[in-house]
Amino acid sequence: MLELKTAQRDRLLADLRGVIADAEELLNTTAGEVGAKGAEARSRIQAKLQQAKGSLLELQDSALAKAKAAGHEADEFVHDNPWKAIGAAAGVGLLLGLLIGRR
């Protein structure tokens, strides 16, 4: 379940990066085609894009920090309980082997 959330988060981050890049490209290509009101709108959009970039970087940093913390917790658990970790890994391996063997 954690892997699914991580994959979804990564996909969302990639999509947001793409949207921001496309919006910036659109703003750059239409820079000479707008009047006074258009220039004002462009500046507002550029400010919002900068804000979105900052939020995206904060989200990315937060996700990275959470992933690192989870990794450290798992590492500590394995060091504190090596036999439990070995037993859990063996159980998962057995289940995967049974599932693969059925096909």
Secondary structure, 3 states (H helix, E strand, C coil): CHHHHHHHHHHHHHHHHHHHHHHHHHHHHCHHHCCHHHHHHHHHHHHHHHHHHHHHHHHHHHHHHHHHHHHHHHHHHHHHCHHHHHHHHHHHHHHHHHHHHHC
